[in-house]
Each structure stands twice: as structure tokens, then as C-alpha cells.
Amino acid sequence: MHHIELLVRLSVELHNLNAQAQRHHELSLVQWLVLRKILASPGISASSLALLSGIHPSTLTPTLQRLEGSEWIFMLERPSDLRQKMLIISQKGYRVCVKFEKTLRGVLKNLDVKDGEDPIDATRHLTVTLAQRLQDTKA
Amino acid sequence: MKYLFDDEGLRMLEAFCYSDALFSFDFDGTLAPIVPNPDDARASPKTDDYLRALHENASIVVISGRSRPDLLTRLPFKVDFAIGNHGLEGLPSSTGSLEIAADMTRQWYEKLKPALAKTTGVVIENKSFSLAVHYRQATDKRKIKLKLLELASSLVPAPRILLGKYVVNLVASGAPHKGVALLELMLRTGKRSAVYVGDDENDEDVFRLGEESLLTIRVGEDENSAALYYLKNQAEIDRMLRHCLDTYKKIGRKRSL
């Protein structure tokens, strides 16, 4: 039961981490992941993106709509099949993504993960530390 | 097929620049204008300059129907990969295919040379691993094209026939084509996206790949082409290269290969 309890707490901490990122750095971690995949694979379809990112289509659709609303991505019709949409990053989205990754790299520096620690507990501690650091480095 | 310089096309091109894509080009009719004598084909000094500048930002590949040694003499600098003979020559994995292609080419040449000896305006270019039969100088081009196609169909072993602008190319069937070459080079360079620009029937091997992260651009609009976007003419290659350079300048990034 101890592990289950840790997993639930990890889930809560991940949720907090996501919220901290969105509150202080414009992007949630999920939005960042989606943006990053679209940057690396311009022209990708939503279904391929769902597979590549491991995000369920029902979660992905509103995320894409939000990114499009912020003009960080464009959804274009594929000239060879107008029913299909191609996802590409905009210049604005590219800049947001690069800036956020710079922040993440700074936050990840010198993280203290103890050897022999329970892996789930260690991950939870890591998540808490990341959330705290994201808050400390407000954009 | 949409025009590359419409808003959507430009956004696509910029997104591929952000993604650190592999830039790949055909040579004749794409980087260099088509000229009456293929030996005279050269990219303009301006195109060479833009290409050189692009190389400071991105990896560049040229995949041509010419033999690789011939292609290398026409490129202004050492590109990351120069592939000849429609995707066969210069590809790291194609050593075995080269021997087979050379043997087939020799057999076709021995049969075609006497058969076309008295046909005026026709030149057989032996590129060691494939043949290009040019008929640009022929008076009745339609009649000559039909004759060439009949001759090509009678060859044993049967070649893959690729039609170009007043040229019939005979290539070993089953050998790697331009599409295979590009996919292999993407894997070798670790690139997940690529831009390809071509103008000819044999470039359709790339256009038809249908990969999502492949931006395909044809020089000249053609509703039968599988390319996603088109340039109105060869001269627009400079505008395309310049737009890529402007995009790289805006984001201040240099190549990562």
C-alpha cells in the first residue's frame, strides 16, 4: 500500500508542477511537450502526435486548440488531402519553447537525487523540487 | 499542390527551418536552369552564394541524375552528401547495388549504341550505373521519344524508365531511388525532418513518399505531381533560399550537425 500511496502523491505533485509551470512560465509541461514535438516534426498530424507524445487524443485536442489560440502553432490543410491537418510551430511558439527549455535547463542543474532512495519517492521529491524552483524563477 | 510563397507555404518553410531540417535538392532544373546542352548546366553565382550561406545554418544534400563525379564538379562547395545516378551513387549502403547496376548498364549500352548510331539529335550519356538518352537536339522529338521508349522496353534485363525533360533515363530496377536515398540520409544525419526541391518525373520518388515531416516542393506547377508545394519557375529557388536565410537570421541559430 505504501507504493500506491507514493504513486498517488507523485500524481498530485506532478499536477502541482504542471500548474507552477503554467502560472509562472506561460506553458504547462504538457503544452511544452506538445510544442516541442511539433517543433521537431513539422507537418505532423494530430494522430501521429498523439502516438509520439503518449498523450490521449481527448487531452491533446484542447491542448492544440489552446496552442493555436495563443498563435504558437498553426494548423494547415495538407495540400494532398484537405481533410488532414498539418501542425507546425510559429515563430512566436518557437521563441516560447526555446525560452522555456532554457528555464528548465537552469532548474534541472545540480539536482540532488540520493542513491538508494525509493525510486517513486525520489521522483516525488524531484517533482516537488522542480515545482519549487520553477516558482523561484518566475518569468 | 499550393504555391510556396503564399502565407501558408511560407509558414511551412519557416517551421522546417526552426526544426533544423535537412535541405535536399535536385540539380538540373532546380539549382541550375535547364540549358540546351546539359554539359553547360551551372547554378547561377547568386544561387551558389545563397546555398553556401544556407550551409552555415543547415545540412545540405544534392541528389541528381548525373553521375556523382560530374555532379561534384558543378557544386560550389563540399555539401554534406552528393548523390548521383538518381539516388544510387554515393549512398553509403549501396555498394552491392552499384555492381549490379554497372553490369546492367553495360549490357544496355552495348545494345543501344548501334541501334541509335544513325539517329540524329540523340546522345547516349553513359553514367556507369545508369544511362541517360538525351533527345533535346532531335528535330521530331515526339517520334524519337516513342522510338526510345520502344527500344528501352525491349532491353534485357528490363530497366526502370524515368522520363525527364527531353531525356529518357534507364536505371536498374530495384536499385535505391531518390526517395530511398533521402530517407537513408535523414537516418544517417539524425534529422527527423527534411525539405526536398525537384523538378522532374524522377523527383516524384521523393514526393510520393508522403512522409509527414517532409516538405516537398516542385519547380513548376503540375496537378499530377505528389509534391505539396510548388515554385513557379527555377528562378524562384533564389527567393526560397533567401527566405530560409532570413528565417535563420531572425532566430539566430547556426547548424547543429
Interface residues (C-beta under 8 A of the other chain):
Chain A: L39 A40 S41 P42 G43 I44 S45 S48 F74 L76 R78 P79 S80 M86 I88 I89 S90 Q91 Y94 R95
Chain B: M1 K2 E8 R11 M12 E14 A15 F16 Y18 S19 A21 R192 S193 G210 E212 S213 L214 L215 A226 L228 Y229 K250 I251
